[in-house]
Amino acid sequence: MSTPFQSSRADEEEVDSNNEMLTFQLGSAAFAVNVRQVREVLDHKPIQRMANAPESLLGMIDVRGVGVPVVDLKRRLAMPASEEREVGPETRIVVLEFELDEHLHTLAVIADAVHEVADLSDQTLEAPPHVGETWSNEFVQGLGRRGEAFLTLLKVEKLFGSSERALLKAKAA
């Protein structure tokens, strides 16, 4: 089933920029997030590990004097270990800002590569496939295309479950 690209916001003025998505690579898969939720893209830098941290928390980085948690997006997306990549010259840290539980949160994820900001306003999104199994895809906005490859559009605010919410609430306190 296909649906035209639809913004998550109703304001007509904001529709054009809501169609712009930052596209990036995790292993062999391509993903995209709304550019409005991207604070900045950084070169990879050392991540400070945290004692007794949840498995999904890789550690913390300093971004302009503020501590930002770095979450393992591959683990959150249940990607297989075969998708793990060594840090290379194209590896980037994507710093995201999004509203969750009526608060603005900042966290970072590691991307194996960042491709571009793509305008998807002319695309028709496909729904995630139904494969006859239970599959948690609540954080998938839809499937687009980058050339002939599929692009999974993510709903950042839906990606983070109870453990990540607890981490974000602890950081905000």
SELUM-106255 format. One record per residue (C-alpha): residue number from 1; residue in one letter; chain; x, y, z. Coordinates in Angstrom, 2 decimals. Each point is the difference from the previous one (the first is absolute). Example, Ala and Ser with C-alpha at 12.3 -4.5 7.8 and 13.67 -1.06 7.14 Angstrom:
BEGIN
+------+------+-------+---------+---------+---------+
| resi | resn | chain |       X |       Y |       Z |
+------+------+-------+---------+---------+---------+
|    1 |    A |     A |   12.30 |   -4.50 |    7.80 |
|    2 |    S |     A |    1.37 |    3.44 |   -0.66 |
+------+------+-------+---------+---------+---------+
This chain:
BEGIN
+------+------+-------+---------+---------+---------+
| resi | resn | chain |       X |       Y |       Z |
+------+------+-------+---------+---------+---------+
|    1 |    M |     A |    0.00 |    0.00 |    0.00 |
|    2 |    S |     A |    1.40 |    3.41 |   -0.95 |
|    3 |    T |     A |   -0.76 |    3.40 |    1.39 |
|    4 |    P |     A |    1.19 |    3.43 |   -1.13 |
|    5 |    F |     A |    2.72 |    1.50 |    2.18 |
|    6 |    Q |     A |   -1.77 |    1.71 |    2.86 |
|    7 |    S |     A |    1.45 |    2.29 |    2.56 |
|    8 |    S |     A |   -0.60 |   -0.64 |    3.67 |
|    9 |    R |     A |   -0.91 |    3.68 |    0.47 |
|   10 |    A |     A |   -3.10 |    1.79 |   -1.19 |
|   11 |    D |     A |    1.42 |    3.50 |   -0.57 |
|   12 |    E |     A |    0.13 |    0.67 |   -3.73 |
|   13 |    E |     A |    3.10 |    2.23 |    0.33 |
|   14 |    E |     A |    1.96 |   -2.88 |    1.48 |
|   15 |    V |     A |   -0.92 |   -2.66 |   -2.56 |
|   16 |    D |     A |    2.90 |    0.70 |   -2.40 |
|   17 |    S |     A |    2.72 |   -0.39 |    2.63 |
|   18 |    N |     A |   -1.73 |   -3.05 |    1.50 |
|   19 |    N |     A |    0.61 |   -1.83 |   -3.27 |
|   20 |    E |     A |    3.76 |    0.43 |    0.35 |
|   21 |    M |     A |    1.65 |   -3.07 |    1.48 |
|   22 |    L |     A |    3.61 |   -0.68 |    1.03 |
|   23 |    T |     A |    0.97 |   -3.31 |   -1.59 |
|   24 |    F |     A |    2.63 |   -2.24 |    1.56 |
|   25 |    Q |     A |    1.38 |   -3.51 |   -0.02 |
|   26 |    L |     A |   -0.03 |   -2.61 |    2.78 |
|   27 |    G |     A |    1.77 |   -3.12 |   -1.23 |
|   28 |    S |     A |   -1.52 |   -0.89 |   -3.36 |
|   29 |    A |     A |   -3.31 |    1.82 |    0.65 |
|   30 |    A |     A |   -0.91 |    3.60 |   -0.78 |
|   31 |    F |     A |   -2.08 |    2.09 |    2.40 |
|   32 |    A |     A |   -1.35 |    3.54 |    0.21 |
|   33 |    V |     A |   -1.15 |    2.36 |    2.74 |
|   34 |    N |     A |   -1.75 |    3.32 |   -0.31 |
|   35 |    V |     A |    2.60 |    2.74 |   -0.36 |
|   36 |    R |     A |   -1.93 |    2.09 |    2.56 |
|   37 |    Q |     A |    1.03 |   -2.56 |    2.62 |
|   38 |    V |     A |    3.71 |    0.16 |   -0.89 |
|   39 |    R |     A |    1.93 |    2.45 |    2.12 |
|   40 |    E |     A |    3.33 |   -0.69 |   -1.68 |
|   41 |    V |     A |    2.21 |   -2.62 |   -1.62 |
|   42 |    L |     A |    3.47 |   -0.47 |    1.50 |
|   43 |    D |     A |    3.11 |   -1.87 |   -1.01 |
|   44 |    H |     A |    0.44 |   -3.09 |    2.14 |
|   45 |    K |     A |    1.74 |    0.68 |    3.30 |
|   46 |    P |     A |    0.71 |   -2.06 |    3.12 |
|   47 |    I |     A |   -3.04 |   -0.99 |    2.05 |
|   48 |    Q |     A |    0.39 |   -0.09 |    3.78 |
|   49 |    R |     A |   -1.35 |   -3.31 |    1.28 |
|   50 |    M |     A |   -2.26 |    0.10 |    3.06 |
|   51 |    A |     A |    0.16 |   -2.47 |    2.88 |
|   52 |    N |     A |   -3.01 |   -2.29 |    0.38 |
|   53 |    A |     A |   -1.72 |    1.59 |   -3.00 |
|   54 |    P |     A |   -2.78 |   -1.76 |   -1.92 |
|   55 |    E |     A |    1.20 |   -1.95 |   -3.05 |
|   56 |    S |     A |   -1.54 |    2.52 |   -2.38 |
|   57 |    L |     A |    2.05 |    2.88 |    1.46 |
|   58 |    L |     A |    3.41 |    0.12 |   -1.67 |
|   59 |    G |     A |    1.08 |    2.88 |    2.25 |
|   60 |    M |     A |    0.13 |    3.78 |    0.03 |
|   61 |    I |     A |    1.59 |    2.65 |   -2.19 |
|   62 |    D |     A |    0.56 |    3.70 |    0.54 |
|   63 |    V |     A |   -1.85 |    2.18 |   -2.50 |
|   64 |    R |     A |    0.84 |    3.67 |    0.50 |
|   65 |    G |     A |    0.36 |   -0.38 |    3.75 |
|   66 |    V |     A |   -3.10 |   -2.20 |    0.50 |
|   67 |    G |     A |    0.06 |   -3.74 |    0.74 |
|   68 |    V |     A |   -2.00 |   -1.93 |   -2.60 |
|   69 |    P |     A |   -0.82 |   -3.74 |    0.30 |
|   70 |    V |     A |    0.94 |   -2.15 |   -2.99 |
|   71 |    V |     A |   -2.50 |   -2.80 |   -0.65 |
|   72 |    D |     A |    0.72 |   -3.14 |   -2.04 |
|   73 |    L |     A |   -2.57 |    0.37 |   -2.78 |
|   74 |    K |     A |    0.98 |   -3.33 |   -1.58 |
|   75 |    R |     A |   -0.89 |   -1.78 |    3.25 |
|   76 |    R |     A |   -3.29 |    1.93 |    0.27 |
|   77 |    L |     A |   -0.88 |   -1.02 |   -3.54 |
|   78 |    A |     A |    0.93 |   -3.64 |    0.77 |
|   79 |    M |     A |    2.56 |   -0.09 |   -2.79 |
|   80 |    P |     A |    2.14 |   -3.18 |   -0.09 |
|   81 |    A |     A |    3.61 |    0.02 |    1.20 |
|   82 |    S |     A |    1.08 |   -0.53 |   -3.62 |
|   83 |    E |     A |   -1.04 |    3.63 |   -0.63 |
|   84 |    E |     A |    2.63 |    1.33 |    2.42 |
|   85 |    R |     A |    2.68 |    2.15 |   -1.67 |
|   86 |    E |     A |    3.34 |    1.28 |    1.20 |
|   87 |    V |     A |    0.23 |    3.76 |    0.49 |
|   88 |    G |     A |    1.23 |    1.39 |   -3.30 |
|   89 |    P |     A |    0.50 |    3.33 |   -1.75 |
|   90 |    E |     A |   -3.71 |    0.23 |   -0.88 |
|   91 |    T |     A |   -1.27 |   -0.80 |    3.51 |
|   92 |    R |     A |   -2.01 |    2.87 |    1.47 |
|   93 |    I |     A |   -1.81 |    0.88 |    3.20 |
|   94 |    V |     A |   -3.50 |    1.33 |   -0.65 |
|   95 |    V |     A |   -1.27 |    2.17 |    2.86 |
|   96 |    L |     A |   -3.80 |   -0.07 |    0.18 |
|   97 |    E |     A |   -2.46 |    2.28 |    1.81 |
|   98 |    F |     A |   -3.59 |   -1.05 |    0.39 |
|   99 |    E |     A |   -2.99 |    0.43 |    2.23 |
|  100 |    L |     A |   -0.93 |   -2.91 |    2.25 |
|  101 |    D |     A |   -2.44 |    0.15 |    2.89 |
|  102 |    E |     A |   -0.35 |    3.77 |   -0.53 |
|  103 |    H |     A |    3.74 |    0.61 |    0.48 |
|  104 |    L |     A |    2.73 |    0.73 |   -2.53 |
|  105 |    H |     A |    2.68 |   -2.73 |    0.06 |
|  106 |    T |     A |    3.42 |   -0.23 |   -1.58 |
|  107 |    L |     A |    1.85 |   -3.22 |   -0.77 |
|  108 |    A |     A |    2.43 |   -1.26 |   -2.59 |
|  109 |    V |     A |    0.24 |   -3.09 |   -2.19 |
|  110 |    I |     A |    2.88 |   -1.39 |   -2.04 |
|  111 |    A |     A |   -0.43 |   -0.21 |   -3.78 |
|  112 |    D |     A |    2.39 |   -2.02 |   -2.15 |
|  113 |    A |     A |   -0.39 |    2.79 |   -2.59 |
|  114 |    V |     A |   -2.19 |    3.06 |   -0.53 |
|  115 |    H |     A |   -1.14 |    0.44 |   -3.59 |
|  116 |    E |     A |   -2.04 |    3.15 |   -0.53 |
|  117 |    V |     A |   -3.02 |    2.07 |    0.87 |
|  118 |    A |     A |   -2.62 |   -1.25 |   -2.45 |
|  119 |    D |     A |   -3.31 |    1.63 |   -0.86 |
|  120 |    L |     A |   -2.55 |   -2.80 |   -0.01 |
|  121 |    S |     A |   -3.05 |    2.14 |   -0.82 |
|  122 |    D |     A |   -0.34 |   -1.67 |   -3.40 |
|  123 |    Q |     A |    0.19 |   -3.53 |    1.42 |
|  124 |    T |     A |   -2.74 |   -2.42 |    0.81 |
|  125 |    L |     A |    0.79 |   -1.84 |    3.21 |
|  126 |    E |     A |   -0.68 |   -3.69 |    0.30 |
|  127 |    A |     A |   -1.23 |   -1.52 |    3.24 |
|  128 |    P |     A |    2.33 |   -2.43 |    1.78 |
|  129 |    P |     A |   -0.57 |   -3.50 |   -1.39 |
|  130 |    H |     A |   -2.27 |   -2.52 |    1.70 |
|  131 |    V |     A |    1.81 |   -3.31 |    0.25 |
|  132 |    G |     A |   -2.42 |   -2.04 |    2.08 |
|  133 |    E |     A |    1.93 |    0.51 |    3.23 |
|  134 |    T |     A |   -0.26 |    2.44 |    2.86 |
|  135 |    W |     A |    2.42 |    2.80 |   -0.77 |
|  136 |    S |     A |    0.36 |    3.20 |    1.96 |
|  137 |    N |     A |    0.13 |    2.68 |   -2.67 |
|  138 |    E |     A |   -1.68 |    2.85 |    1.85 |
|  139 |    F |     A |    3.13 |    2.12 |   -0.52 |
|  140 |    V |     A |   -0.08 |   -0.40 |   -3.80 |
|  141 |    Q |     A |   -1.71 |    2.88 |   -1.81 |
|  142 |    G |     A |    0.24 |   -1.86 |   -3.29 |
|  143 |    L |     A |    2.31 |   -1.19 |   -2.73 |
|  144 |    G |     A |    1.36 |    2.40 |   -2.59 |
|  145 |    R |     A |    2.71 |   -0.40 |   -2.60 |
|  146 |    R |     A |    3.50 |    1.31 |   -0.54 |
|  147 |    G |     A |    0.72 |   -0.93 |   -3.58 |
|  148 |    E |     A |   -1.01 |   -3.65 |   -0.21 |
|  149 |    A |     A |    0.69 |   -0.72 |    3.67 |
|  150 |    F |     A |   -2.69 |    0.09 |    2.67 |
|  151 |    L |     A |    0.19 |    2.68 |    2.65 |
|  152 |    T |     A |   -1.63 |   -0.58 |    3.39 |
|  153 |    L |     A |   -1.44 |    3.26 |    1.35 |
|  154 |    L |     A |    0.17 |    0.01 |    3.78 |
|  155 |    K |     A |   -2.25 |    1.72 |    2.54 |
|  156 |    V |     A |    2.69 |    1.12 |    2.44 |
|  157 |    E |     A |   -2.41 |    0.70 |    2.86 |
|  158 |    K |     A |   -1.38 |   -3.57 |   -0.24 |
|  159 |    L |     A |    3.43 |   -1.68 |   -0.13 |
|  160 |    F |     A |    0.76 |    0.31 |    3.65 |
|  161 |    G |     A |   -1.68 |   -2.43 |    2.38 |
|  162 |    S |     A |   -0.12 |   -0.12 |    3.76 |
|  163 |    S |     A |    3.74 |   -0.48 |    0.60 |
|  164 |    E |     A |    0.94 |    2.91 |   -2.25 |
|  165 |    R |     A |   -2.79 |    2.14 |    1.50 |
|  166 |    A |     A |    1.36 |   -0.71 |    3.48 |
|  167 |    L |     A |    3.48 |    1.01 |   -1.20 |
|  168 |    L |     A |   -1.32 |    3.22 |   -1.52 |
|  169 |    K |     A |   -2.06 |    0.84 |    3.11 |
|  170 |    A |     A |    3.05 |   -0.60 |    2.23 |
|  171 |    K |     A |    2.11 |    2.26 |   -2.19 |
|  172 |    A |     A |   -2.69 |    2.73 |    0.07 |
|  173 |    A |     A |   -0.23 |   -0.09 |    3.80 |
+------+------+-------+---------+---------+---------+
